[in-house]
Amino acid sequence: MQPTIKSLEHYISKGYEYAMGIPLTNNMKEFDKGIIIIDDILDNSNYRNGNKTLHQAKGLNSAILTGIAAILNAQETLYKLCQNTDFMHTIKAQQTLLSFTQDIIQGELMDQNIKSVEEYFTMITLFTGNHIAKGIEMGHYIANKTPPTDLLKACQCAGRIRQIVDDFEDYYEEHHEPFGDFLQRKNRLPELLFKGNKTYAKELINNEKYEEARNYILKFEVRHNLYDYCLNEHKKVKELDSRAEEFIVNYEKIIQT
C-alpha cells in the first residue's frame, strides 16, 4: 500500500522520536491500508502500484468492509501503543486519530467538487498535510508530551508539497493511474492552473499521444507555478520548524522532468 516512509506509522514513530529521542516501533499501517482502499473506490481507480485495486479484484462490498475493518483495527492498535501513556495523553492520541479520520472524510467530499486553488489547499491540508501532522501529534502524545504547534504547522506544509508533487506525477505512467485526475475531471492543482483546451487534451490522451498531452497540459507556466507553490511551502517549513524538512519530497522534478 503506502510506502513506509509515507505512512502514518512512520510519522507516529518520528513524533515519538522527536519527543523521546528514540523511534517507536508500531504497526499503524492498517490505517493507511483502509484509507487507500476507500480512496481507490471513490476515485474508481483500476490499478495501484501495478496491481488491481481491491474493489476491482475482490468486488465493491468486500473492499468497503476490508477498508472499514482496517481503520477500526488501527484504533485498537493505537490503544495498545498507549499502554505506558497516562490517561490524559491516551485520550488525546485517540481523539487525534478520530479527528484525522474526520478530516479525511471531509477532504474526500471536497475533492469531488474543487473549484479554486483555495479549496484545493484546504482539501490537501485536511488529507495529506494532516497525514504527517496528526501522526507527529500522536507520537508526542504516546510519549506523554505536547507537540509544538509550529512543528505541526510545518508538517502540514511538507504534506502539501507531497500532494502537489503527487498530483504532478499523476501525468506519468509510473503513477498508479496515469492522467487519472484529468480524465476523471478532478480539479487538482495542475488542472486548476491549466488554461488550455481540455477537449483537445483529452483527445491526445485517448489517441495515446501521452508525451504530447503532458507537454500541452504541463506547460512551462504551469510547471513553474506548481514549483513556486512548493517553494513557498518549503520556506514556511524553514521559518516554522526545520525538522519537518525531512518529510519534504523532491519537488525539483516538477521543472526538471
N, C-alpha and C positions, 0 to 999 in steps of 0.2 A: 504494500500500500504506500504510505508516505515514506520517503527516505528518512532514515533515523535522525539525521541532523535537522530535519524539518518536521519533527514530531512533538507532540505535547509532552511525551515522556522525556525528551531531550531538554525542553525548556524548563520543566519542573526540576530536573536534575541540576541545570545551570542555576536556577533560582536558589536551590538549596546550597549549591556550591558558593554562590555569592555571599550567602548568609553565614555558612559554617566553614568554608574553606575546603570542603571535600564534596565530590559529586554524590548524588543519591541514586542508587540502583532502584529502578521501578519498572513497572510493566503497564504503562498507561496507553500503550499502542492501540488497545481496543477502542478507545475513544475516537482516535483518528480513523480507524477502520470503519466505525459506524458512520461518521460524518461523510467520509468519502463515498460510501455506498449510497447514502441518501443524496449526496451531491450529484453522483452519476445518474441516478434516477431522474432528478429534476432537470438535468441537462440533456437527458435522453442520449447519453454517451454510449457508444458501442464498444470502445476499447479504452483501456488504461494500461500504460506501460507494456503495450504489445499484446495484452491478453483481453479476452472478452470481459466486459463488466459483469458483475454478479447478476444483475437483473436480466441481462441478455443470456447468460449461461444457465441460470437456475430458475428464472421466472420472477415476475414482479413481486408477488406475495412473499416468496421465500427471501428475496433481497430486503424487503421492508422489515420483516421480522428479524432477520440477521442484523440489520443496522441498529434497530432499537435495542436488541439484546446486547450488542457490543457497547452501546452507550451506557446502559444500565450496569453492565459488568465493570465499566470504568469507574462508576460511582462507588461500587463496592471495593475496588482496588484502592481508590484514594482513601477510603476509610481505614483500610489496613495499613496504609503508609503513615497514618497519623497515630499509630499505636503509642509512640513516645511523645506525642504532641499534647499540650494542655487543651482543656475543653474549649476555651475561647478561640484559639487558633485553629482547632479542628473544625469548629463551626464556620469560621471564616474561609477555610480551604474548601469546604463543601459548598458554601454559598458562592464562592468564586467559580467553581465548576458549573453550578447551576446557572449562574449569570452568563457564563460563556456559552452554554448551550442555548440560552435565550437569544444571545447576540447572533449566533449562527442562524437561528430560525429567522430572526428579523433581517439579517443580511441576505439570506436566500430569497425572502419575499421581495426585498428591494431590488435584487438582481434581475427580477423578472421584468422590471419596467424602469430602468435607469434612463434619465433624460438629460442629465447635466453632469459636468465634471464634479461639482459639489456633491451631488448624490452619489457618484461613483466613489469619492473619497470617504464618504460616510459609510458606505457599504463595505469597502475593503478594510476600514478601521475595525468595524464590528467583527469581520470574519478573519482576515489574515493578520491585521495589526494586533488584535486581541489573542490570536493563537499564541503569539510569542509572549505578550504582556501578561496574560492570565496564567500561563504556565510558570513564568518567573514569579508571579504573585503567589501562586500555590506553593512553590518551592520554599519561599520565605516563610509562609505560614506553617508548613510542616516542620520547619526549623525553629518554630516559636519566635519568629521575627516579623517585624513590619516592613514591607518593601518600600524603598524610597520612591516617592511619586515621580520624580524626574526620570528615574530608571524605567519605570513603566511607560511613561510618555515616549522615551527614546526607543523602547522596544516596539511600540506602535508604529513609529516612523520606519524602523527596519522592516516591519511586516508590510507596510505599504509599498516599500521598494520591492520586496519579494513578489507582491501581487502584480505590480506594474510589469516587472520582468516576465512573470508567468504569462500575463496576457499578451505580451510581445511574442513570447515563444510559442503561443498558440498558432502562429503562422508558419511553423516549421514542423517537418514530418516527425522529428524525434519526440514531439509532444504527443500526449495521449489522443488528441482529437484535432488534427490539423485543420485550421480555418474554422474550427467549431463555433467560436463565438460569433464570427462574421456570418456564417451560414445560418445560425440559429437566431440571427437578428438581435443578438445581445449587444448592449452598449457598454463595452468596457472602454478603457481609455483610448486605445488605438482607434476604435470605431468612432468615438466621440470627437477625436481630433481629425479624422479623415473627412475631407470636404469634396471628394470626387464623386463619380457616378457609381453608385452601389450596384445598379443593374449590370453595368459593364464589368465591374469587378467580379460579380457572381458568374457571369458568362465565362470569364477567363478561368475561374476555378472549375466550373462544370466541364470545360474543354481541356482540363488537366494542364493548363498553362500556369503552373504554380509559381514559377520564378517571376514571370511577368506580372502575375496577380500580386505577389508580395511587393514587388518594386512599385506597383501602381498604388497600393494601399499604404504601404510603409514608406512614403516618400521622405526626402531629406528633411522637410519641415516637421513632419510627424515624428520621425525618429529623434530629432533634436529636442522637440517639445517633451517627448517621453523621458529623454535623458535629463533634461532640465528639471523635471518634476522629481526624478530620483536624486539628483544632485542637491536639490533644495531640502529633501527629507534627510539626506546624509548630513548636511550642515546642521540641521536641528539635533541630530543624534550627538554630534560633537559638542554642541552647546549644552545639551541636557545631561547626558551621561555616556561617555565614550565607550563604556563597557559593552553597550549594545551594538557596537560596530562589528562584533564577531558574528552577528546574525545577518549582516548585510550581504546579499548575494551580489555577484558580479553584474553590474548594470552597464559596464563599459561596452558589453557585447551589443547593446542597442545601436550604437553608432559604428561598431566595428564589423558586424555581421554583413 
